[in-house]
Amino acid sequence: MTKKKYRLKKKNFIQFIFLILCIVLMIFLAIQIIGWFLDNEKTNEILHKVQNEIVVEQVDIKDAEVRVQDEDVISSEDLYWQFIDTDFLSVDLSKLKDDNEDVVGFLQVLNTNINYPFVQTTDNSYYLTHDLYQNSNGGGWVFLDYRNQKNFDNKNSIIYAHGRENYTMFGTLKNVLDESWYQNEENYVVKLATQTQSYVYQVFSVYRIENTNDYIQTEFQSDPEYLRFLTKLQERSIADFQTSVSVSDKILTLSTCYNDYEKVVLHAKLIKQVTLS
């Protein structure tokens, strides 16, 4: 075989391999895209079913025994005083619990699509790839950190979900980074309800940050350590929410991916809770 023919044969072989790799890549991408659309369709079906199966109510519980955080030390300028009379969230989760015992509660973030029941299991990976009914789904579901107590008695309770491009799960948590969102004081309240308790939180920090785990700590060895933690979260905020935080506060953290390299995070402090009858 001449050198010219050998080079030509080698070139054709390389082109053939390249073509095969391109075809394989196209097939892989097509499968991924089809899977993404199918997951979205399944998620939308679940959301429609949930809307038909549960009733979410705003309830004014003035006569109930309400535990308020640090009312005696909050300054008169704090926006807390605008939110302390906010209605509670009430949701009957019994039917969802019959379908999945992992169901814990219901979460609502104003002016986003975050209006979902959430779950908890024994790790922080299962519900990244499974839906509300424990079926395989790349869209996952909204879930509470496995280290947290279901009564939200930890210093920092953390809820996660995928930031889906179709605006489901925590896909609209990115809204909190928009000036139109954080300049509207009506958005500064986050509500959460379990079958027996209802909680109202006041937002004190929102930000976008490179991937890190330093905000998902759930327990602290001392008050000074916790205060340093709270100060760090507040200093990261892209907006001033005109609220204070102290070592006696319990906080709620919502976390999702902004992209492959960054997270979107919201922190809010508990301002009142009530036991539901």
C-alpha positions as CSV (number, residue, x, y, z in Angstrom):
1,M,0.0,0.0,0.0
2,T,1.4,3.4,-1.0
3,K,1.8,6.2,1.6
4,K,-0.8,8.2,-0.2
5,K,-3.4,5.5,-0.1
6,Y,-2.5,4.8,3.6
7,R,-3.0,8.5,4.5
8,L,-6.3,8.6,2.6
9,K,-7.5,5.5,4.3
10,K,-6.5,6.8,7.7
11,K,-8.2,10.1,6.9
12,N,-11.4,8.3,5.9
13,F,-11.3,6.2,9.0
14,I,-11.0,9.3,11.2
15,Q,-13.8,11.0,9.4
16,F,-16.0,7.9,9.9
17,I,-15.2,7.8,13.6
18,F,-16.0,11.5,13.9
19,L,-19.3,11.0,12.1
20,I,-20.2,8.1,14.4
21,L,-19.4,10.2,17.4
22,C,-21.6,13.0,16.1
23,I,-24.5,10.7,15.5
24,V,-24.1,9.2,19.0
25,L,-24.0,12.7,20.5
26,M,-27.1,13.8,18.5
27,I,-29.0,10.7,19.7
28,F,-27.9,11.3,23.3
29,L,-29.0,14.9,23.1
30,A,-32.3,13.9,21.5
31,I,-33.0,11.4,24.3
32,Q,-32.1,14.1,26.9
33,I,-34.5,16.7,25.3
34,I,-37.3,14.2,25.0
35,G,-36.7,13.1,28.6
36,W,-36.8,16.7,29.7
37,F,-40.1,17.3,28.0
38,L,-41.6,14.1,29.3
39,D,-40.5,15.0,32.9
40,N,-42.1,18.4,32.5
41,E,-45.4,16.9,31.3
42,K,-45.4,14.5,34.2
43,T,-44.7,17.3,36.6
44,N,-47.5,19.5,35.2
45,E,-49.9,16.5,35.5
46,I,-48.9,16.2,39.2
47,L,-49.3,19.9,39.8
48,H,-52.8,19.8,38.3
49,K,-53.7,16.8,40.4
50,V,-52.4,18.5,43.6
51,Q,-54.5,21.6,42.8
52,N,-57.6,19.5,42.6
53,E,-56.9,17.4,45.7
54,I,-56.0,20.1,48.3
55,V,-57.4,23.4,49.3
56,V,-55.0,26.2,50.4
57,E,-56.5,28.8,52.6
58,Q,-55.4,32.0,54.2
59,V,-56.7,32.1,57.8
60,D,-56.8,34.8,60.4
61,I,-56.2,33.2,63.8
62,K,-56.4,36.1,66.3
63,D,-57.6,34.0,69.2
64,A,-54.9,31.3,68.9
65,E,-51.8,31.1,71.1
66,V,-49.2,32.6,68.7
67,R,-45.5,32.5,69.5
68,V,-43.7,35.6,68.3
69,Q,-40.0,35.9,67.9
70,D,-38.2,38.7,69.8
71,E,-41.1,41.2,69.7
72,D,-39.7,43.1,72.7
73,V,-36.3,43.8,71.1
74,I,-37.4,44.6,67.5
75,S,-37.0,48.2,66.5
76,S,-39.9,50.4,65.6
77,E,-38.5,50.8,62.1
78,D,-38.4,47.1,61.4
79,L,-40.8,45.9,58.7
80,Y,-41.8,43.2,61.1
81,W,-44.6,45.4,62.4
82,Q,-46.2,45.4,59.0
83,F,-46.2,41.6,58.8
84,I,-47.0,40.4,62.3
85,D,-50.7,40.4,61.6
86,T,-50.3,38.5,58.3
87,D,-52.8,35.6,57.9
88,F,-51.6,32.1,58.3
89,L,-51.6,29.4,55.7
90,S,-53.8,26.3,56.2
91,V,-53.7,23.2,54.0
92,D,-55.2,19.8,54.5
93,L,-52.4,17.4,53.5
94,S,-54.0,14.2,54.6
95,K,-54.8,12.9,51.1
96,L,-51.2,13.6,49.9
97,K,-49.9,11.9,53.0
98,D,-52.0,8.8,52.2
99,D,-50.2,8.7,48.8
100,N,-46.7,9.5,50.1
101,E,-45.9,9.4,53.8
102,D,-42.8,11.7,53.1
103,V,-45.1,14.7,52.6
104,V,-44.3,17.2,55.3
105,G,-45.9,20.5,54.5
106,F,-46.8,23.2,52.0
107,L,-44.7,26.2,51.0
108,Q,-45.7,29.6,49.5
109,V,-43.4,32.4,48.2
110,L,-45.2,35.5,47.0
111,N,-44.9,36.5,43.3
112,T,-43.3,33.3,42.3
113,N,-44.7,29.9,41.2
114,I,-43.6,28.4,44.5
115,N,-46.9,27.1,45.8
116,Y,-46.1,23.5,46.5
117,P,-46.3,20.6,48.9
118,F,-42.9,19.5,50.0
119,V,-41.4,16.3,51.3
120,Q,-38.5,14.9,53.3
121,T,-36.7,11.6,53.3
122,T,-33.5,10.2,54.7
123,D,-31.1,11.9,52.3
124,N,-30.8,15.0,50.1
125,S,-30.5,13.1,46.8
126,Y,-33.7,11.0,46.4
127,Y,-36.0,13.8,45.5
128,L,-33.6,15.3,43.0
129,T,-34.7,12.5,40.7
130,H,-38.2,11.5,42.0
131,D,-41.5,13.3,42.0
132,L,-44.1,13.8,44.7
133,Y,-45.4,10.3,44.2
134,Q,-41.9,8.7,44.3
135,N,-41.8,8.1,40.5
136,S,-38.6,8.6,38.6
137,N,-38.5,12.1,37.3
138,G,-35.5,14.3,36.4
139,G,-37.5,17.4,37.6
140,G,-37.5,16.0,41.2
141,W,-39.6,17.6,43.8
142,V,-39.4,20.2,46.6
143,F,-37.8,18.7,49.7
144,L,-36.7,19.6,53.2
145,D,-33.1,18.8,54.3
146,Y,-33.0,15.4,55.8
147,R,-31.2,16.8,58.9
148,N,-34.1,19.1,59.7
149,Q,-36.9,18.5,62.2
150,K,-40.4,18.4,60.8
151,N,-41.5,20.9,63.4
152,F,-39.0,23.5,62.1
153,D,-37.3,23.8,65.4
154,N,-33.8,23.9,64.0
155,K,-31.9,27.1,63.9
156,N,-31.8,26.8,60.1
157,S,-34.4,24.8,58.2
158,I,-33.5,24.3,54.5
159,I,-35.7,23.5,51.5
160,Y,-34.4,22.6,48.1
161,A,-35.7,22.1,44.6
162,H,-34.4,22.2,41.0
163,G,-34.5,25.5,39.3
164,R,-36.5,24.2,36.3
165,E,-36.4,26.2,33.0
166,N,-40.2,25.7,32.6
167,Y,-40.7,27.7,35.9
168,T,-41.8,24.7,38.0
169,M,-40.2,23.6,41.3
170,F,-37.9,26.5,42.2
171,G,-37.6,27.7,38.7
172,T,-39.1,31.1,39.7
173,L,-37.0,31.5,42.9
174,K,-34.8,33.6,40.5
175,N,-37.6,36.2,40.7
176,V,-36.2,37.3,44.1
177,L,-33.1,38.7,42.4
178,D,-35.3,41.1,40.3
179,E,-35.5,44.7,41.5
180,S,-39.2,44.6,40.9
181,W,-39.5,41.7,43.4
182,Y,-37.3,42.9,46.2
183,Q,-38.5,46.5,46.1
184,N,-42.1,45.4,46.7
185,E,-42.5,45.0,50.5
186,E,-45.6,42.8,50.0
187,N,-43.2,40.0,48.8
188,Y,-41.2,39.9,52.1
189,V,-43.4,37.2,53.7
190,V,-42.9,33.5,53.2
191,K,-45.6,31.1,54.5
192,L,-45.3,27.4,55.4
193,A,-47.8,25.0,56.8
194,T,-47.7,21.4,58.0
195,Q,-50.8,19.4,59.0
196,T,-50.6,20.7,62.6
197,Q,-48.6,23.9,62.5
198,S,-48.5,27.1,60.4
199,Y,-45.5,29.5,60.2
200,V,-44.9,33.0,58.9
201,Y,-41.4,34.1,57.9
202,Q,-40.0,37.5,57.1
203,V,-37.4,37.7,54.3
204,F,-34.0,39.2,55.4
205,S,-31.6,38.2,52.6
206,V,-31.6,37.1,48.9
207,Y,-28.6,36.6,46.8
208,R,-26.8,34.7,43.9
209,I,-23.6,33.0,44.8
210,E,-21.0,30.6,43.4
211,N,-21.7,27.0,44.4
212,T,-21.0,26.7,48.1
213,N,-22.3,24.7,51.1
214,D,-21.6,27.4,53.8
215,Y,-25.2,28.5,54.1
216,I,-26.8,25.0,54.6
217,Q,-25.6,24.5,58.2
218,T,-28.5,23.3,60.4
219,E,-27.0,23.3,63.9
220,F,-24.5,25.5,65.7
221,Q,-22.3,25.0,68.7
222,S,-22.7,28.4,70.3
223,D,-24.6,31.7,70.0
224,P,-21.5,33.6,68.7
225,E,-21.1,31.0,65.9
226,Y,-24.8,31.4,64.9
227,L,-24.6,35.2,65.0
228,R,-21.6,35.1,62.7
229,F,-23.6,32.9,60.4
230,L,-26.6,35.2,60.4
231,T,-24.4,38.2,59.8
232,K,-22.7,36.6,56.8
233,L,-26.1,35.8,55.3
234,Q,-27.4,39.3,55.8
235,E,-24.2,40.9,54.4
236,R,-24.6,38.9,51.2
237,S,-28.0,40.2,50.4
238,I,-28.5,42.2,47.3
239,A,-31.2,44.2,49.0
240,D,-31.8,45.8,52.4
241,F,-35.0,44.2,53.8
242,Q,-35.1,46.5,56.8
243,T,-35.1,43.7,59.3
244,S,-32.9,42.5,62.1
245,V,-31.8,39.0,63.0
246,S,-30.6,37.7,66.3
247,V,-29.4,34.4,67.9
248,S,-32.9,33.7,69.2
249,D,-34.3,33.6,65.6
250,K,-35.1,30.5,63.7
251,I,-34.6,30.9,59.9
252,L,-35.9,29.3,56.7
253,T,-33.5,28.9,53.8
254,L,-34.6,28.2,50.2
255,S,-32.0,27.1,47.8
256,T,-31.8,26.2,44.1
257,C,-29.4,26.3,41.1
258,Y,-29.1,29.5,39.1
259,N,-26.9,27.7,36.6
260,D,-24.2,25.0,36.8
261,Y,-21.9,27.2,38.8
262,E,-24.2,29.4,41.0
263,K,-27.0,29.2,43.4
264,V,-30.0,31.4,44.2
265,V,-30.7,31.6,47.9
266,L,-33.4,33.2,50.0
267,H,-33.3,33.5,53.9
268,A,-36.3,34.4,56.1
269,K,-36.7,34.5,59.8
270,L,-39.7,33.1,61.7
271,I,-41.9,35.8,63.1
272,K,-44.9,33.8,64.3
273,Q,-46.3,30.3,64.3
274,V,-49.5,28.7,65.5
275,T,-50.9,25.3,66.2
276,L,-53.8,24.5,63.8
277,S,-56.9,22.9,65.3
